[in-house]
Amino acid sequence: MGVMNRIMNFLGLENEEVVEEIVEEQHQEEEIAPKRNTMNNTARTNNVVSIHSAREKEAIRLMLFEPRSYGDAQDIADNLRYRRPVVMNLQRVEKDQAKRIVDFISGTVYALNGDIQKVGDHIFVCTPDHVDIQGNISGIIEE
């Protein structure tokens, strides 16, 4: 076997295997050590912030609109898209224009998974998906 070792040493094969084994062992130790440290560090500095709690702190703005023409419907839709509830008063718009505005805003509300309700004569409340409308005012208006 001494002759085989000499031949292997002469060819440089045995030294490479030993060096490769040492290098592999060092890499394995390095991979294991950082994992232990990162686990300890994450346990100490675990900062989890809920998105919902950040949104709850923001004040919800209720937007009031009294459109004069169909062109104002886009401003109303943009506010809904920005997740702001809207109250529309359509008393100052012609009947056919008011119908077109309600149709346009109804489509917007549907696309955003929101809600639209009539709360008075020519007055509508439109809300995005994160705002719920509860109750019914129409019974009070009729009395």
C-alpha positions as YAML, in Angstrom:
chain: A
units: angstrom
residues:
- id: 1
  name: MET
  ca: [0.00, 0.00, 0.00]
- id: 2
  name: GLY
  ca: [2.93, 2.30, 0.50]
- id: 3
  name: VAL
  ca: [3.60, 2.12, -3.22]
- id: 4
  name: MET
  ca: [-0.01, 3.06, -4.02]
- id: 5
  name: ASN
  ca: [0.15, 6.02, -1.68]
- id: 6
  name: ARG
  ca: [3.37, 7.17, -3.31]
- id: 7
  name: ILE
  ca: [1.86, 6.85, -6.77]
- id: 8
  name: MET
  ca: [-1.27, 8.69, -5.66]
- id: 9
  name: ASN
  ca: [0.86, 11.39, -4.06]
- id: 10
  name: PHE
  ca: [2.96, 11.63, -7.19]
- id: 11
  name: LEU
  ca: [-0.12, 12.04, -9.34]
- id: 12
  name: GLY
  ca: [-1.56, 14.44, -6.78]
- id: 13
  name: LEU
  ca: [-4.82, 12.54, -6.42]
- id: 14
  name: GLU
  ca: [-4.68, 11.75, -2.74]
- id: 15
  name: ASN
  ca: [-3.92, 15.30, -1.65]
- id: 16
  name: GLU
  ca: [-6.85, 16.70, -3.66]
- id: 17
  name: GLU
  ca: [-9.27, 14.31, -2.02]
- id: 18
  name: VAL
  ca: [-8.03, 15.23, 1.44]
- id: 19
  name: VAL
  ca: [-8.18, 18.94, 0.62]
- id: 20
  name: GLU
  ca: [-11.66, 18.54, -0.87]
- id: 21
  name: GLU
  ca: [-12.85, 16.71, 2.25]
- id: 22
  name: ILE
  ca: [-11.46, 19.45, 4.50]
- id: 23
  name: VAL
  ca: [-13.03, 22.20, 2.36]
- id: 24
  name: GLU
  ca: [-16.40, 20.40, 2.33]
- id: 25
  name: GLU
  ca: [-16.31, 20.01, 6.11]
- id: 26
  name: GLN
  ca: [-15.53, 23.71, 6.53]
- id: 27
  name: HIS
  ca: [-18.43, 24.71, 4.22]
- id: 28
  name: GLN
  ca: [-20.81, 22.47, 6.14]
- id: 29
  name: GLU
  ca: [-19.76, 24.02, 9.44]
- id: 30
  name: GLU
  ca: [-20.17, 27.55, 8.00]
- id: 31
  name: GLU
  ca: [-23.66, 26.74, 6.71]
- id: 32
  name: ILE
  ca: [-24.79, 25.34, 10.05]
- id: 33
  name: ALA
  ca: [-23.35, 28.14, 12.18]
- id: 34
  name: PRO
  ca: [-25.10, 31.12, 10.46]
- id: 35
  name: LYS
  ca: [-28.44, 29.34, 10.57]
- id: 36
  name: ARG
  ca: [-28.20, 29.10, 14.31]
- id: 37
  name: ASN
  ca: [-27.27, 32.76, 14.63]
- id: 38
  name: THR
  ca: [-30.02, 34.00, 12.32]
- id: 39
  name: MET
  ca: [-32.61, 31.98, 14.18]
- id: 40
  name: ASN
  ca: [-31.54, 33.57, 17.45]
- id: 41
  name: ASN
  ca: [-31.48, 37.05, 15.89]
- id: 42
  name: THR
  ca: [-34.94, 36.73, 14.33]
- id: 43
  name: ALA
  ca: [-36.37, 35.51, 17.60]
- id: 44
  name: ARG
  ca: [-35.02, 38.61, 19.32]
- id: 45
  name: THR
  ca: [-36.00, 41.14, 16.64]
- id: 46
  name: ASN
  ca: [-39.32, 39.80, 15.42]
- id: 47
  name: ASN
  ca: [-41.15, 42.98, 14.37]
- id: 48
  name: VAL
  ca: [-44.45, 42.07, 12.76]
- id: 49
  name: VAL
  ca: [-46.74, 44.94, 11.82]
- id: 50
  name: SER
  ca: [-50.30, 44.25, 10.78]
- id: 51
  name: ILE
  ca: [-51.46, 46.08, 7.66]
- id: 52
  name: HIS
  ca: [-54.96, 46.26, 9.07]
- id: 53
  name: SER
  ca: [-53.87, 48.05, 12.23]
- id: 54
  name: ALA
  ca: [-52.07, 50.70, 10.15]
- id: 55
  name: ARG
  ca: [-55.19, 51.28, 8.07]
- id: 56
  name: GLU
  ca: [-57.40, 51.47, 11.15]
- id: 57
  name: LYS
  ca: [-55.32, 54.36, 12.47]
- id: 58
  name: GLU
  ca: [-55.98, 56.38, 9.33]
- id: 59
  name: ALA
  ca: [-59.12, 58.48, 9.44]
- id: 60
  name: ILE
  ca: [-61.71, 57.58, 6.83]
- id: 61
  name: ARG
  ca: [-62.72, 60.60, 4.78]
- id: 62
  name: LEU
  ca: [-66.30, 60.77, 3.55]
- id: 63
  name: MET
  ca: [-66.47, 62.65, 0.25]
- id: 64
  name: LEU
  ca: [-69.54, 64.73, -0.63]
- id: 65
  name: PHE
  ca: [-70.35, 65.39, -4.29]
- id: 66
  name: GLU
  ca: [-73.01, 67.43, -5.99]
- id: 67
  name: PRO
  ca: [-72.27, 66.83, -9.68]
- id: 68
  name: ARG
  ca: [-73.45, 69.31, -12.30]
- id: 69
  name: SER
  ca: [-72.90, 67.05, -15.32]
- id: 70
  name: TYR
  ca: [-72.02, 63.52, -16.35]
- id: 71
  name: GLY
  ca: [-68.36, 64.55, -16.59]
- id: 72
  name: ASP
  ca: [-68.19, 64.84, -12.79]
- id: 73
  name: ALA
  ca: [-68.86, 61.10, -12.46]
- id: 74
  name: GLN
  ca: [-65.20, 60.31, -13.08]
- id: 75
  name: ASP
  ca: [-64.15, 62.32, -9.99]
- id: 76
  name: ILE
  ca: [-66.64, 60.34, -7.92]
- id: 77
  name: ALA
  ca: [-65.36, 57.04, -9.35]
- id: 78
  name: ASP
  ca: [-61.74, 58.05, -8.67]
- id: 79
  name: ASN
  ca: [-62.53, 58.64, -5.00]
- id: 80
  name: LEU
  ca: [-64.17, 55.23, -4.78]
- id: 81
  name: ARG
  ca: [-61.13, 53.73, -6.43]
- id: 82
  name: TYR
  ca: [-58.98, 55.36, -3.73]
- id: 83
  name: ARG
  ca: [-61.21, 53.56, -1.19]
- id: 84
  name: ARG
  ca: [-63.07, 56.66, 0.02]
- id: 85
  name: PRO
  ca: [-66.82, 56.49, 0.69]
- id: 86
  name: VAL
  ca: [-68.90, 58.99, -1.30]
- id: 87
  name: VAL
  ca: [-72.26, 60.70, -0.83]
- id: 88
  name: MET
  ca: [-73.79, 61.94, -4.11]
- id: 89
  name: ASN
  ca: [-76.51, 64.57, -4.26]
- id: 90
  name: LEU
  ca: [-78.02, 64.49, -7.76]
- id: 91
  name: GLN
  ca: [-80.69, 67.18, -7.23]
- id: 92
  name: ARG
  ca: [-78.93, 69.75, -9.43]
- id: 93
  name: VAL
  ca: [-78.53, 67.44, -12.44]
- id: 94
  name: GLU
  ca: [-81.09, 66.78, -15.15]
- id: 95
  name: LYS
  ca: [-82.94, 63.48, -14.81]
- id: 96
  name: ASP
  ca: [-81.29, 61.78, -17.81]
- id: 97
  name: GLN
  ca: [-77.81, 62.93, -16.67]
- id: 98
  name: ALA
  ca: [-78.53, 61.69, -13.13]
- id: 99
  name: LYS
  ca: [-79.48, 58.26, -14.48]
- id: 100
  name: ARG
  ca: [-76.25, 58.06, -16.48]
- id: 101
  name: ILE
  ca: [-74.20, 59.07, -13.42]
- id: 102
  name: VAL
  ca: [-75.91, 56.44, -11.25]
- id: 103
  name: ASP
  ca: [-75.30, 53.80, -13.94]
- id: 104
  name: PHE
  ca: [-71.62, 54.74, -14.22]
- id: 105
  name: ILE
  ca: [-71.06, 54.83, -10.46]
- id: 106
  name: SER
  ca: [-73.00, 51.58, -10.01]
- id: 107
  name: GLY
  ca: [-70.59, 49.89, -12.42]
- id: 108
  name: THR
  ca: [-67.63, 51.35, -10.57]
- id: 109
  name: VAL
  ca: [-68.99, 50.19, -7.22]
- id: 110
  name: TYR
  ca: [-69.62, 46.70, -8.60]
- id: 111
  name: ALA
  ca: [-66.10, 46.47, -10.02]
- id: 112
  name: LEU
  ca: [-64.65, 47.47, -6.64]
- id: 113
  name: ASN
  ca: [-66.89, 45.04, -4.69]
- id: 114
  name: GLY
  ca: [-68.46, 48.02, -2.94]
- id: 115
  name: ASP
  ca: [-72.03, 49.03, -2.19]
- id: 116
  name: ILE
  ca: [-74.43, 51.75, -3.33]
- id: 117
  name: GLN
  ca: [-77.67, 52.69, -1.57]
- id: 118
  name: LYS
  ca: [-80.26, 55.37, -2.07]
- id: 119
  name: VAL
  ca: [-80.68, 57.26, 1.20]
- id: 120
  name: GLY
  ca: [-82.89, 60.11, 0.05]
- id: 121
  name: ASP
  ca: [-84.53, 61.77, -2.92]
- id: 122
  name: HIS
  ca: [-81.65, 61.92, -5.45]
- id: 123
  name: ILE
  ca: [-79.07, 61.15, -2.71]
- id: 124
  name: PHE
  ca: [-76.88, 58.05, -2.83]
- id: 125
  name: VAL
  ca: [-74.18, 56.62, -0.56]
- id: 126
  name: CYS
  ca: [-71.43, 54.71, -2.33]
- id: 127
  name: THR
  ca: [-68.86, 52.77, -0.36]
- id: 128
  name: PRO
  ca: [-65.81, 50.68, -1.25]
- id: 129
  name: ASP
  ca: [-65.44, 47.11, -0.03]
- id: 130
  name: HIS
  ca: [-63.90, 47.94, 3.37]
- id: 131
  name: VAL
  ca: [-66.89, 50.07, 4.49]
- id: 132
  name: ASP
  ca: [-70.19, 48.40, 5.39]
- id: 133
  name: ILE
  ca: [-73.57, 50.13, 5.19]
- id: 134
  name: GLN
  ca: [-75.99, 48.91, 7.84]
- id: 135
  name: GLY
  ca: [-79.61, 49.82, 8.33]
- id: 136
  name: ASN
  ca: [-82.29, 51.19, 6.04]
- id: 137
  name: ILE
  ca: [-83.30, 54.84, 5.77]
- id: 138
  name: SER
  ca: [-85.88, 54.52, 3.00]
- id: 139
  name: GLY
  ca: [-88.62, 53.53, 5.49]
- id: 140
  name: ILE
  ca: [-88.08, 56.72, 7.46]
- id: 141
  name: ILE
  ca: [-88.19, 58.90, 4.34]
- id: 142
  name: GLU
  ca: [-91.54, 57.47, 3.20]
- id: 143
  name: GLU
  ca: [-93.17, 58.33, 6.56]
...
